[in-house]
Amino acid sequence: MATDFDAFNVTINYSGGSITLPAGNAKSLFGDDGYELLRPEGEEVTISKKAHTRTAVIGGPSTNVAASTYTYTKWPRSSRSNSAGGQEIVMAWEGSEGNWVARMDGSASDLGTFLNASSPKPVTFSTAGSNYGPFVRATN
């Protein structure tokens, strides 16, 4: 028995939150290259630690710890727990043939910014009685 991948939910992380929707809806909204959104860009973060002393036992000898710097990649992630599914939103876009339910983690403003940068089709969404959009990626 074959499994239809389009029916599975996918989560797309972006700066400030994430959106979870069926893979088929993601393909319809973002196009065939929408799978690229499943590979978000990481942000390089540099951490600098000052030199300091460390004492293992109170009253014992201190050890000098040298200053250090390291860099890591910070990836966009959702901040909700496994028991919370995010806030329910209703979306519609050009060619969607109606409204679709998705889940949003983060603010509506961050989702709007993401859609404005990523969606090749005009898209609107509503949550808690507020309507947002339309959003569409600018073409050059």
C-alpha positions as CSV (number, residue, x, y, z in Angstrom):
1,M,0.0,0.0,0.0
2,A,1.5,3.3,-1.1
3,T,1.6,6.3,1.2
4,D,0.7,9.7,-0.1
5,F,3.5,12.1,1.0
6,D,1.3,15.1,0.2
7,A,-1.0,14.1,3.0
8,F,1.7,14.3,5.7
9,N,2.3,17.4,7.7
10,V,5.5,19.3,7.2
11,T,6.9,22.0,9.4
12,I,8.7,24.9,7.8
13,N,10.9,26.9,10.2
14,Y,11.6,30.5,9.6
15,S,13.1,33.3,11.7
16,G,10.7,33.9,14.5
17,G,8.5,30.8,14.2
18,S,7.3,28.0,12.1
19,I,4.2,26.9,10.1
20,T,2.9,23.3,9.9
21,L,0.7,22.3,7.0
22,P,0.1,19.3,4.7
23,A,3.0,18.8,2.2
24,G,0.5,19.0,-0.7
25,N,-0.6,22.4,0.5
26,A,3.0,23.5,0.9
27,K,3.8,22.4,-2.7
28,S,0.6,24.2,-4.0
29,L,1.5,27.4,-2.1
30,F,5.3,27.6,-2.7
31,G,5.6,25.6,-5.9
32,D,7.7,22.6,-6.7
33,D,10.8,24.3,-5.4
34,G,9.0,24.7,-2.0
35,Y,11.0,21.8,-0.7
36,E,13.9,24.2,-0.5
37,L,12.1,25.9,2.4
38,L,12.6,22.7,4.4
39,R,16.3,23.5,4.3
40,P,16.4,26.9,6.1
41,E,19.4,29.1,6.3
42,G,21.3,29.1,9.5
43,E,22.6,32.2,11.2
44,E,26.3,32.3,12.2
45,V,26.6,33.3,15.9
46,T,29.9,34.1,17.6
47,I,30.3,33.7,21.3
48,S,33.2,35.3,23.2
49,K,34.1,34.3,26.8
50,K,36.2,36.5,29.0
51,A,39.2,35.2,31.0
52,H,38.3,34.2,34.5
53,T,39.3,32.1,37.4
54,R,37.6,28.9,38.5
55,T,37.6,27.3,41.9
56,A,36.7,23.6,42.2
57,V,36.4,23.6,46.0
58,I,35.5,26.5,48.2
59,G,38.7,27.8,49.8
60,G,40.8,25.7,47.4
61,P,43.2,26.9,44.8
62,S,41.9,28.8,41.8
63,T,42.7,27.9,38.2
64,N,42.9,30.5,35.4
65,V,40.6,30.0,32.4
66,A,41.8,31.7,29.3
67,A,39.5,33.8,27.1
68,S,38.0,32.0,24.1
69,T,35.8,32.6,21.1
70,Y,33.7,30.1,19.2
71,T,31.2,30.2,16.4
72,Y,28.2,28.0,15.8
73,T,25.2,28.0,13.4
74,K,21.9,28.9,15.0
75,W,19.0,27.2,13.1
76,P,15.4,28.5,13.0
77,R,13.3,26.3,15.3
78,S,9.8,26.2,16.8
79,S,9.6,27.0,20.5
80,R,6.4,25.1,21.3
81,S,6.4,21.9,23.3
82,N,5.4,18.5,21.9
83,S,2.0,18.8,23.6
84,A,1.2,22.2,22.0
85,G,0.4,22.3,18.3
86,G,0.7,26.0,17.7
87,Q,-2.0,28.4,16.9
88,E,-4.6,27.4,14.4
89,I,-4.8,29.7,11.3
90,V,-6.9,29.6,8.2
91,M,-5.1,30.2,4.9
92,A,-6.1,30.8,1.3
93,W,-3.9,31.4,-1.7
94,E,-4.2,31.7,-5.5
95,G,-5.3,28.2,-6.7
96,S,-6.0,26.8,-3.2
97,E,-9.7,26.2,-4.1
98,G,-10.9,27.3,-0.7
99,N,-9.6,27.7,2.9
100,W,-7.1,25.4,4.5
101,V,-6.1,25.0,8.2
102,A,-2.5,25.2,9.3
103,R,-0.7,25.7,12.6
104,M,1.5,28.7,13.3
105,D,4.2,29.0,16.0
106,G,5.4,32.6,16.6
107,S,3.8,35.9,15.8
108,A,1.5,36.7,12.9
109,S,3.9,39.5,11.9
110,D,6.8,37.0,11.6
111,L,4.7,34.7,9.4
112,G,3.7,37.6,7.2
113,T,7.3,38.6,6.8
114,F,8.2,35.0,5.8
115,L,5.3,34.7,3.4
116,N,6.2,38.1,1.9
117,A,9.7,36.8,1.2
118,S,8.8,33.2,0.1
119,S,5.4,32.9,-1.5
120,P,5.2,33.1,-5.3
121,K,1.4,33.3,-5.0
122,P,-0.8,35.8,-3.2
123,V,-1.7,34.3,0.2
124,T,-3.9,35.5,3.1
125,F,-4.4,34.1,6.5
126,S,-6.6,34.7,9.5
127,T,-6.2,33.9,13.2
128,A,-8.3,34.8,16.2
129,G,-10.6,37.0,14.2
130,S,-7.9,39.0,12.5
131,N,-7.2,38.9,8.8
132,Y,-3.6,39.3,7.3
133,G,-2.4,39.7,3.8
134,P,-2.3,39.4,0.9
135,F,1.4,38.6,0.9
136,V,3.5,37.7,-2.2
137,R,7.2,37.5,-3.0
138,A,8.4,40.5,-5.1
139,T,9.7,39.5,-8.5
140,N,12.6,41.3,-10.1
